[in-house]
Amino acid sequence: MTDEDLLKQLKTGSNEAYKYLIDTNRNLVWSIALGMTGNKDTSEDLFQEVFFRVYRDISKFRGDSKL
């Protein structure tokens, strides 16, 4: 699935697209969160916050940058 296709599906509220987004970016987001905080518990909170904000604000994403 291309980022463009994924973005279109996310903007329509597709739960499957959101699950795909999490599944394909889980390791990257976790690594960055853990690297930033150095703490597992804080990283879990940050991990959840990242995907929550994507879900909440996807309608504002213009697609000018990589999803």
C-alpha positions as CSV (number, residue, x, y, z in Angstrom):
1,M,0.0,0.0,0.0
2,T,1.4,3.4,-0.9
3,D,1.4,6.3,1.6
4,E,-1.1,8.1,-0.6
5,D,-3.5,5.1,-0.5
6,L,-3.0,4.8,3.2
7,L,-3.6,8.5,3.8
8,K,-6.9,8.4,1.8
9,Q,-8.1,5.4,3.8
10,L,-7.0,6.9,7.2
11,K,-8.9,10.1,6.3
12,T,-12.1,8.1,5.7
13,G,-11.8,6.6,9.1
14,S,-10.7,3.1,8.1
15,N,-9.8,1.0,11.2
16,E,-7.9,-1.4,8.9
17,A,-5.7,1.4,7.6
18,Y,-5.0,2.6,11.1
19,K,-4.1,-0.9,12.2
20,Y,-1.8,-1.2,9.1
21,L,-0.2,2.1,10.0
22,I,0.6,0.9,13.6
23,D,1.8,-2.5,12.4
24,T,4.2,-1.1,9.8
25,N,5.6,1.7,12.1
26,R,5.5,0.0,15.5
27,N,9.2,-0.8,15.7
28,L,10.3,2.6,14.4
29,V,8.1,4.6,16.8
30,W,9.1,2.4,19.7
31,S,12.8,2.7,19.0
32,I,12.6,6.5,18.8
33,A,10.4,6.8,21.9
34,L,12.8,4.5,23.9
35,G,15.8,6.4,22.6
36,M,14.3,9.7,23.6
37,T,13.2,8.7,27.1
38,G,15.4,5.8,28.1
39,N,12.5,4.5,30.2
40,K,10.2,1.6,29.2
41,D,7.1,3.0,30.9
42,T,7.5,6.5,29.6
43,S,8.2,5.1,26.1
44,E,4.9,3.1,26.2
45,D,3.1,6.3,27.1
46,L,4.8,8.2,24.3
47,F,4.2,5.4,21.8
48,Q,0.5,5.5,22.5
49,E,0.4,9.3,22.4
50,V,2.0,9.3,18.9
51,F,-0.6,7.0,17.4
52,F,-3.4,8.7,19.2
53,R,-2.4,12.1,17.8
54,V,-2.1,10.6,14.3
55,Y,-5.7,9.2,14.7
56,R,-7.0,12.5,16.1
57,D,-5.3,14.9,13.7
58,I,-5.1,12.9,10.4
59,S,-7.6,15.2,8.8
60,K,-5.1,18.1,9.2
61,F,-2.3,16.2,7.4
62,R,-1.7,17.7,4.0
63,G,0.6,15.0,2.7
64,D,3.5,17.4,2.1
65,S,5.8,15.1,4.0
66,K,6.2,11.4,4.5
67,L,3.4,9.9,6.5
